[in-house]
């Protein structure tokens, strides 16, 4: 996403792309139906907690650590092999996201640095800052050309300006651009997918679309599958109107599936089965 020569609200035009208007309306309807569920009126904190767990599990799966939900629920030690560390990082990020909502609109780059620090959980001079010239990025399931450090720096600054300035674009559009831009750039040495999906969650929650964080969009991305994820992301990276619309509508479908997941949890609680 380039903001060079862009209007003061560069995301607004994306909201008018073919298919995006319908996707925004469909997402709004799915979220409203979930929030209107009778269980949400009485036990929303339980739904939020369960959504966080399921979202973290799904995000880890998209970064190559596809554990069963009950294994994630049961485990307390996530040290050891790379898979366990990935799941642990996803859980830490989900827990941290709620603490960063108030900072996001004022300093998104500070939030991204904090997210990488939390995900990495190690002492390394590359942690918590964007890549420098000559440094690589590790995101095993994303196979796209890697922008150089100068492009990363410029585009991160552009993304930050857009978020701080605000936009008339719907929350879905903003969240999709945040997610797509971070995956396209892979600005950190590691954990880029986990950070990108957590930032997407922050954007959705902070916008007011999902203020109780009960729509685990990560679950939707995982359900749609890594092949569809890669294809949609390639559309975003292409920068074409068709590609951008395909990515935004893909994210919209993921949000709807996340809402469906929590609706199922509500139904289980209502039946006394969970």
N, C-alpha and C positions, 0 to 999 in steps of 0.2 A: 504494500500500500504506500503510494507516494503522495505527499501533501504539497509537493512543489507546484506552485501555480494554482492550487486548489482553492475552492471557495472557503469562506469562514466555517462552513459546516460540510466537510467533504463526505460525511457518511449519509447525508440526507438523500443524495441521488441513488444510493444503493437500495434504499427502502422502496424505490419505485421500479426496480427491475422486475421483469416478468417472473411471476411465481412468488415473489417475496411478499407482496401484499397479502396474498392468500395464506402463505405460511405464517406470517405474523398473526393473522386472525385465528388460524387454527391453534397456534400455540397459546394465545390468550384464552381461547375457549377451554383447552385442556387444563391449563393452570387454574382457571376459575372453577371448573368442575371439581378438581381436587380440593381446593380451598373451601368449597361448599359442602364437602362431605361431613356428615354429622360427627364422625370420629375426630376430624380436625378441630372441631369446636371444643373438644374436651381433652384431647390427648395429643395435641400438636407437637409437644416437646419430644414425645416418643417417636413420632414420625420423623422429626428432624434428625434425631440420633440415628435412627435406622437408615435414613437417606444418606447420612454422612458415611456410615460404614459401607453401604452398598456402592456408593459413589467412589470411595477410595479403592475398594476391591476392583471395580471396573476399570478405573484409571490405571491401576497397576497392571491389569491384564493387557491393556493397550500398550504398555511398555514392556511386555514380554513375560510378566509374572502372573499367570492365570491360575489363581488359587480358588478353591471352593469357598463360598461365603462362610460356611461353618468353620473352616480352618482359620480364616482371618478372624472370626469372632472368638475362637478358642485360644489362639496363640497370644502370648505376652512377650515373647523374646523374638525380635526380628533381626538379630545379628546373624552372622554366618554367611551363607552363600548369597550370590547376587540377587536371586529371586526374593529371598526373605528381606533383603535390604530395600528392594524396590517396593514391596508391600509396606514395610515400615515407613518409608519416605512418603508414600501416598497417604497413609493414616496421619502422619505428622502434619502434612500440608492441609488436609481437610480440617484438622483441629485448629490450625493457625489461621485459616481463611477468615473465620468470624472475627478475629481480633484486628483484622486489617481493613475492614470495610470503611471505617471513618477516614483512613489515610488515602484510600485508592483515588478519590477524585482530586485530592490536593497534590499527591506525589506518587503516581503510578510506578515510576522507576524505582523508587524506594521500596515499594511493595514487592516488585519483582525481585529485587536484590534479596529482600528478606525471605521470600519464598524459596529462592535457590539455596540460601544459607540453611534453611530448615530442612529442605530435601536432602542436601548433601551431608549435613551433620558430621562434618570432618574439618580438620585444619588443613587448608590448602590455599595457596595464594590466588588461585583461580575462582574460589568459591565466593559467591555474592557479587560478582561483577561480570559485565559482558566480555566476550572473547576479545583478545587482542590479535594483532596481525600474526599469522603463523600458527595460531592455536586452533585446534579442531573441536568438533562437537560430537558427543555420543548420544544418538537416539536411534536404537537399533531397528525399529520398525518403520522409520521414515527414510525413504531413499529418494531424495531430491537434491539438486545442486545446492551447495552451502554458500550463502553470501559471505563476502569478506568482511573484516572487522569494520571498515569504514562505512560500508552499506548498513551493517547492523546498527552502528552508532546513530547514523542519520535517521534511519527508519524508526528506531526506538524513540528518538526525540520527537519525531513527527507523531507517533502514536500517543506519546505523553501529552503533547499539545492538544490533540483532539479530545482526549479524555478530560483534561483540565478545563478546556473551554466549554465542554458540554456539547450536546447535539440534539437535534429534534428527531433523529432517527430512533426507531423503536429499540427496546432493550435487546431483542434478538439480533438485530443488525450489529449493534455495538459489541455484544458478546462474541458473535461470530468473527468479527474483524480482529478483536483481541486474540482470540484463539488461533485463527488462521495466520495472523502476522507473526506470532511467537513461534508457531511451528515452522513457518517458512524461514524465519531468521535463525532459529535455534541459537539464541544469543549466548547461552552458557555452555560451559564445557561438558555438562552432564544434566540429566533430569529435565530436559527441555519439554518433553511431552507432559510430564506430571505438572510442571509449572504452568504450562499453557492451559491445561484443563482446569487447574485451580483458579487461574486468572479469569477464565471464562465463567466459572461458578461465582466468583466475586462480582463480576460485571452483572450477572443475572440477578443476584441477590441485592446488590447495592442499587440497582436501577429501580427496585420496587416491584419488578415482575414476580419475583419469588422471595419475598422478604423473610420468610421463615425457613428458607433453604430446604424445602421438602421435595424439590424436583431434581433428582440426581441425573443431570444431563450426561455424566460419564457412563451411566448404565445404558443410556440410549446409544451412545457412540459404540460401546462394546457390543450391544445387541445388533446394531446395523453391520458390524464386522469390520475388520481391519482393511479388507480389500476396498470396501465402499469408502472408508475413511481416507485411504490413500488417494483414491480416485477423486473424491470431492476436494481434498486438499490440493491436488494437482490443478484443479480448476481454479482455486483461489490464486495459486502461484502464477497461473497464466495471465491473470490481470484482465481477462476479457469479461464483458458483461455476462455472457453465458456462464463462464466459469465461476464468477463471483456469486451469481444467483444460485448456481448449483450448490456451492458451499454453504451459503446462508440457509437454503432450504434443507440441506442435510443437517445442519445444526438444529434447525427448527424441529425436524423429525426426531432428533435425539432428545430434545426437551420434552416433546410429547410422550416419548417412550419412558422418560424419567418420571413424568407425572403419572403415567399408567402404572409404573412400578410401585410408587407410593400409594396409589389408589388401591392396589392389591394388598398392600400392608394394612391400609385402613380397613379393608373388607375382612382380613384375617383377624384383626383386633376386634372388630365388631362381632365376629362369630365366636370369639374367645379361643381362637386357634393359634394366636401368637401373642 
